[in-house]
Each structure stands twice: as C-alpha cells, then as structure tokens.
Amino acid sequence: MMYLKEVERWLFKWKMKISTEKSCYMIFEKLTKVKINLNLKINDSNLNNEEKVKFLGITLDSKLTFGPMVDEMKERCNSRLNIIKYLSNRKWGLKPKTLGSLYKSLKGSILDYSFHCLNSFTETNIKKIQVIQNSAVRSILKLKYDTPSNIMQQEAFFKLKLLTVTNPLFELSERYVRAGLNHSVPLVVSLVEEYREGFESRYIEYSTPL
C-alpha cells in the first residue's frame, strides 16, 4: 500500500531499519466475525495480522473490548492480593488501616494506569476487577464470604476509605481531562461536563450510611 511505501522511503532517508519480526498490524472491527487479512509488507517482508497487541503497556484487542487487558490486570492483582491475605492471617497481624494502605499502594500502579480505558470496559470486565478488591476487603476486615456486596463496600468506605474501583479511576480520568482544558473553548468544556455527568451516572457509586 502507498502508506507503507511512504514509511519505507522515510526509513531509507533517515538510515533506519524496522524489525518486521517485531512488527504487526491490527484491524479494529466490532461487527464482522470474519477475520480480514491484508497482504501488508515492509521491505518485501510480510507483516502478521494480530488479534491483540500491547502498546505502551496497554493491551489492545481487535474488537476493543479490553478483555485481554482486564485478564492481565486480574492476574497481576491476584499475585499481589496474596500478600494481603498472608499478612492479614498472621498472628501478630497488622491493623486494618495499615493493610488498607498497603492494598492501595499494591494495586494502584496496576489499576490507575488503565484509567483512560475505563469508559470502554464492559460491566462484566469492571465486575472482574471489583471482585479482586472485594476479596482484599474480606481478608483485611475478616468479613464472611457471603457478606452482601453493598455491606462490604460500606464497610470498606468507612473503615478503610476505599471506594469501588471505578471511583478513583474516574477521578484520575476527570483530572487528566480537566488539566487539558485549562485554556480550552467553552463548547469543549461544556461537552466534557456532559460526558462527565453521563459517565458518573453509569459507573460511580457513593457509599451511604446504613
């Protein structure tokens, strides 16, 4: 294709060489079930068509469900969750507040990095992440496994200052957008505000006293 020829000319001009073994292409489509293959080449080497690829730490899939990314997040969070469970079950134990702070620091680097993808997560994927936090809260506060989720979230809020996983991610997303709107036009500001209200009504749950 003509665009790849432009890439080849640019690489040649700047005396650069691309590794085709490490390169690929992806077709983003949600409706079609038939896999589309294009005969794309760079320097006479074929490029592979991939269903998912990691770019700057974010795993993109061809249907933009972010399901593979959520599964990776679950695996990483579960490995760190074992630390919380181990420390909460020791005889000498740690105070719940200390364990809560430890949990925030352990999961923060994983969950907070994905805040810009949150609005594309399905309800199912968000629940997968919430399950991890619920498990941590049970271990820290010694709650029974059959404790209702609404009771657990209220206990987490009042005793550990933990909101549902969507709240801090939403706050990060809002802060990021607002930082870029310091000198924006009024129309863009109003559109972002409408988006924020719609997003909040869909995801954010604020704990209330029993």
C-alpha positions in Angstrom: 0.0 0.0 0.0 1.1 3.6 -0.7 1.4 4.5 3.0 3.8 1.6 3.6 5.8 2.8 0.7 6.0 6.2 2.3 7.2 4.5 5.5 9.9 2.7 3.6 11.1 5.9 2.0 11.2 7.7 5.3 13.2 4.8 6.9 15.6 4.9 4.0 16.0 8.6 4.2 16.9 8.5 7.9 19.0 5.3 7.5 16.7 3.4 9.8 15.6 -0.2 9.6 12.4 -1.6 11.0 12.3 -5.1 12.5 9.4 -6.8 10.7 9.7 -9.8 13.0 8.6 -7.5 15.9 6.1 -5.6 13.8 2.4 -6.4 13.0 -0.8 -4.8 12.1 -4.3 -5.0 13.6 -7.8 -4.3 12.1 -10.2 -2.8 14.6 -13.7 -4.0 13.9 -16.6 -4.9 16.2 -19.4 -6.1 13.8 -17.7 -8.5 11.4 -17.0 -12.1 12.6 -14.9 -13.0 9.5 -11.2 -12.3 10.0 -9.9 -9.9 7.5 -6.3 -10.4 6.2 -4.4 -7.8 4.3 -1.2 -8.5 2.4 0.9 -5.9 4.0 4.7 -5.8 3.5 7.6 -3.6 4.5 10.8 -4.1 2.6 9.3 -7.2 1.0 8.6 -8.8 4.4 5.1 -9.8 5.4 3.5 -8.3 8.5 1.4 -10.5 10.7 -2.2 -9.8 11.5 -2.6 -10.0 15.2 -5.8 -10.2 17.3 -4.2 -8.4 20.3 -1.1 -6.4 20.8 0.5 -4.5 23.7 1.3 -0.8 23.1 2.8 1.4 25.8 1.6 -1.1 28.5 -2.0 -1.2 27.2 -3.2 -4.4 25.6 -5.4 -3.6 22.6 -7.7 -6.2 21.0 -9.2 -6.1 17.6 -12.7 -5.6 19.0 -11.7 -3.0 21.6 -13.3 -4.9 24.4 -10.2 -4.7 26.6 -11.0 -8.2 27.8 -7.4 -9.5 27.4 -6.1 -6.4 29.3 -8.6 -7.0 32.1 -7.4 -10.6 32.4 -3.8 -9.5 32.6 -4.8 -7.0 35.3 -6.6 -9.7 37.3 -3.6 -12.0 37.2 -1.2 -9.2 38.4 -3.6 -8.0 41.1 -4.2 -11.6 42.3 -0.5 -12.2 42.8 -0.3 -9.0 45.0 -3.6 -9.9 46.7 -1.8 -13.0 48.1 0.5 -10.6 50.1 -2.5 -9.0 51.7 -4.1 -12.4 52.6 -0.8 -13.6 54.1 -0.3 -10.5 56.2 -3.9 -10.4 57.4 -3.8 -14.0 58.6 -0.6 -13.7 60.7 -0.9 -14.0 64.4 0.9 -10.7 65.0 -1.3 -9.2 62.3 -1.4 -5.7 61.0 -4.0 -3.1 61.7 -6.8 -2.9 59.1 -5.9 0.7 58.3 -2.3 -0.3 57.6 -3.4 -3.2 55.4 -5.8 -0.9 53.6 -3.0 1.5 52.8 -0.8 -1.4 51.6 -3.5 -2.7 49.3 -3.9 0.8 47.8 -0.2 1.0 47.1 0.0 -2.5 45.6 -3.0 -2.2 43.3 -2.6 1.4 42.5 0.2 1.0 39.9 -1.9 -1.6 38.1 -5.4 -0.1 38.1 -4.6 3.6 37.9 -2.6 3.1 34.7 -5.7 1.9 32.9 -8.0 4.8 33.8 -8.1 6.2 30.2 -9.6 2.8 29.1 -12.2 2.6 31.8 -15.1 4.0 29.7 -14.6 1.2 27.2 -14.7 -1.5 29.8 -17.9 -3.6 29.8 -19.9 -4.0 33.1 -18.6 -7.6 33.2 -15.0 -6.5 33.0 -15.4 -3.9 35.7 -17.0 -6.5 37.9 -14.0 -8.8 37.4 -11.8 -6.1 38.8 -14.2 -5.3 41.7 -14.1 -8.9 42.7 -10.4 -8.6 43.5 -11.0 -5.6 45.7 -13.8 -7.4 47.5 -11.5 -10.3 48.2 -9.0 -7.9 49.7 -11.6 -6.2 51.9 -12.8 -9.6 53.2 -9.3 -10.5 54.2 -8.5 -7.2 55.8 -11.8 -6.8 57.7 -12.3 -10.5 58.4 -15.7 -10.5 56.7 -17.6 -13.7 55.9 -17.6 -14.8 52.3 -21.4 -14.4 52.0 -21.3 -10.8 53.1 -23.5 -8.8 50.7 -21.5 -6.6 48.4 -23.3 -3.4 49.4 -22.5 -4.0 53.1 -18.9 -4.8 52.2 -18.5 -1.6 50.2 -19.9 0.4 53.0 -17.5 -1.2 55.5 -14.6 -0.6 53.1 -15.5 3.0 52.8 -16.0 3.8 56.5 -13.1 1.7 57.8 -10.6 1.7 55.0 -11.6 4.8 53.0 -11.9 2.5 49.9 -14.5 3.3 47.2 -15.5 1.0 44.4 -12.7 0.6 41.8 -14.4 2.9 39.3 -14.3 5.9 41.6 -10.6 6.5 41.8 -10.2 5.7 38.1 -13.0 8.2 37.2 -11.3 10.8 39.4 -8.0 10.3 37.6 -9.7 10.5 34.2 -11.5 13.7 35.1 -8.3 15.2 36.5 -6.5 14.3 33.3 -9.2 15.9 31.0 -9.6 19.0 33.1 -5.8 19.6 33.1 -6.0 19.8 29.3 -9.0 22.1 29.4 -7.3 25.0 31.2 -7.3 27.1 28.1 -10.0 25.3 26.1 -13.0 26.9 24.4 -16.4 27.0 26.3 -18.0 24.5 24.0 -15.4 21.8 24.7 -15.7 22.4 28.4 -19.5 22.0 28.3 -19.2 18.8 26.2 -16.8 17.3 28.7 -19.0 18.3 31.6 -22.0 16.5 29.9 -19.7 13.4 29.3 -18.6 13.5 33.0 -22.2 13.5 34.2 -23.2 10.6 31.9 -20.1 8.7 32.9 -20.7 9.3 36.6 -24.3 8.2 36.5 -23.2 4.9 34.8 -20.3 3.9 37.0 -19.9 5.8 40.2 -21.4 4.5 43.4 -21.1 6.6 46.5 -21.4 4.8 49.8 -24.2 5.9 52.2 -24.7 5.2 55.9 -26.7 2.1 56.8 
